[in-house]
Amino acid sequence: NFSNATSQDFSKDVEAAFDHLKKDPRIAAKMVGLIGHSEGGLIAPMIAARRNDVAFVVLLAGTGVNGREILLSQGQSVLRAEGVMEENLLNIQRETQLALIDTLLAATPGATTESLVDTTMKKLSETLPDDSQHGESLKASVTAGINRMRTPWFYFFLTHEPASQLQLVKCPVLALNGEKDVQVVPELNLPAIQAALEKGGNTNFRTIQFPAINHLFQTCTTGGPSEYQTIEETISPIVLQTITDWIKDVSLYTSTR
């Protein structure tokens, strides 16, 4: 049931594809790896953590922290990239998102949408200035947020700690991020990925932050989501070449060990 599926469920789909490739006589079974972008960068370490036959992992804008931290940093970064600089508007966005997330994380299984909205509104009445609460307008926004986020996928995303899986990954890892990625902010995630791999004893990894590259690994100006569709480049050739060269080196290592 896709509507109830989480990233954990999707990892089993990827694992099935991985097993299928390993059985193909045209493919060197010991040299099959995983490349995951964004949520895929969260999923790939799950698989590599539970089996020892993954040759390598490439994380393209993979996450190193839980979804709560991702969303809070993302909300602010996206607004700034889209030209919103007023501190009061940035504060309203952050406080609203924080209230929504914390309400959902504390909710009991049988909580109604109405009760969750009321709880969120109460939190906001305590944190936002009176002139920024906008009555029914804010309530409508909160209601939409509750409905959007109240799914098994979203709860898993909010609470999953990528570091717990990264610590178990023993194969070579390449973690890439764009300097202008406003969805998976490099300053927050690359150090966390590195710390988790080091904590697990993995010494065969590399992290790279590319200048002027966005979440989709396009050469960009602002990094904002509204800019994605205006860029002709699908993916930076420099990024592709970096991945290619690294996999060639890893494949040589994998085939001879």
ZASEBA-439811 format. One record per residue (C-alpha): residue in three letters; x, y, z. Coordinates in steps of 0.2 Angstrom, whole numbers, plus 5000, padded with zeros to 4 digits. Layout:
BEGIN
ALAXYZ ...
***
This chain:
BEGIN
ASN500050005000 PHE501050154994 SER500050285004 ASN500650195020 ALA502450155014 THR503950235022 SER505750245016 GLN506050085025 ASP504849995013 PHE505650084998 SER507350015004 LYS506649835001 ASP506149874984 VAL507949944980 GLU508649784988 ALA507549674977 ALA508249774961 PHE510049754969 ASP509849564970 HIS509149554953 LEU510649634946 LYS511849524955 LYS511049374947 ASP511249444929 PRO512749354921 ARG513249504911 ILE513649594928 ALA515049574940 ALA514149524955 LYS515449584967 MET515449754959 VAL513649814961 GLY513449974971 LEU512050104976 ILE511850284971 GLY510450374979 HIS509850554978 SER509050654992 GLU507850525000 GLY508850394990 GLY510350454999 LEU509450405015 ILE508950235008 ALA510550175001 PRO511450175018 MET509950065026 ILE510349935013 ALA512249945014 ALA512149935033 ARG511149765033 ARG512249675020 ASN514049655016 ASP513949634997 VAL513649814992 ALA515249864983 PHE515050054986 VAL513850194990 VAL513650364982 LEU512550494991 LEU511950634981 ALA511250764993 GLY511050625006 THR510450665023 GLY511550655039 VAL510250715052 ASN508450675055 GLY506950745046 ARG506550875059 GLU508250955057 ILE508150945038 LEU506451035037 LEU506951175049 SER508551215040 GLN507651185023 GLY506251305027 GLN507351455031 SER508651415017 VAL507251405003 LEU506451565008 ARG508051655008 ALA508551584991 GLU506851644985 GLY507251824990 VAL506351825007 MET507451925019 GLU506251995032 GLU506651925049 ASN504851935054 LEU504251825040 LEU505751705042 ASN505251695061 ILE503451655057 GLN503851515045 ARG505051435057 GLU503951445072 THR502451385062 GLN503451235055 LEU504151195073 ALA502451195080 LEU501751085067 ILE503250955068 ASP503250955087 THR501350935088 LEU501450785076 LEU502850705085 ALA501950715102 ALA500250655095 THR499450505101 PRO498850375087 GLY497050415089 ALA497250605089 THR496050695077 THR496550825064 GLU495550955074 SER496450925090 LEU498150925082 VAL497651095074 ASP497051165091 THR498651105099 THR499751185085 MET498751355086 LYS498951355105 LYS500851335103 LEU500851475090 SER499851595101 GLU501251575114 THR502751605102 LEU502151725088 PRO501751915090 ASP499851955090 ASP499952045074 SER500751895064 GLN499351765069 HIS498151815056 GLY496651715063 GLU495851605050 SER497251625038 LEU498551545049 LYS497251415055 ALA496951365037 SER498851355034 VAL499051245050 THR497651125045 ALA498451105027 GLY500151065035 ILE499450935047 ASN498550845033 ARG500050845023 MET501250785036 ARG500150665045 THR500750505035 PRO501850355040 TRP503150415027 PHE503250585035 TYR503350525053 PHE504750405048 PHE505650545039 LEU505550655055 THR506150525067 HIS507450425057 GLU509250455062 PRO510350425046 ALA511850415057 SER511250255065 GLN511350165048 LEU512950265042 GLN513850195057 LEU513550025050 VAL514150055032 LYS515849975029 CYS515949985010 PRO516750135001 VAL515650295002 LEU515650454991 ALA514550594999 LEU514250744987 ASN513250904990 GLY513051064981 GLU513551234990 LYS511951304985 ASP510851154990 VAL509451235000 GLN508451075003 VAL509850965010 VAL511051105017 PRO512851045015 GLU513451135031 LEU512251035041 ASN512350865032 LEU514050835026 PRO514950845043 ALA513650735051 ILE513850605037 GLN515750605040 ALA515550595059 ALA514450445057 LEU515550355045 GLU517150395056 LYS516150335072 GLY515850165063 GLY517650145059 ASN517450175040 THR519050255033 ASN518650225014 PHE517550375011 ARG517550545003 THR516450705005 ILE516450844992 GLN515451004992 PHE515351074974 PRO515251264972 ALA513751344963 ILE512851184963 ASN511051154968 HIS510051014976 LEU509850934958 PHE511650954955 GLN511451084942 THR512551234940 CYS511451374947 THR511351554953 THR510251554968 GLY509951374972 GLY508051404975 PRO506851274969 SER505951404957 GLU507651404948 TYR507751224944 GLN506551224929 THR507451374921 ILE509151284920 GLU509551184904 GLU510851084912 THR510150914919 ILE511650874930 SER513450954931 PRO514750864920 ILE515950894934 VAL514850804946 LEU514650664934 GLN516550644930 THR516850654949 ILE515650504952 THR516350414937 ASP518150424942 TRP517850374960 ILE516850224955 LYS518250164943 ASP519450184958 VAL518250084969 SER517949954956 LEU519749914955 TYR519949904974 THR518349794975 SER518949674961 THR520649644968 ARG520249634987 
***
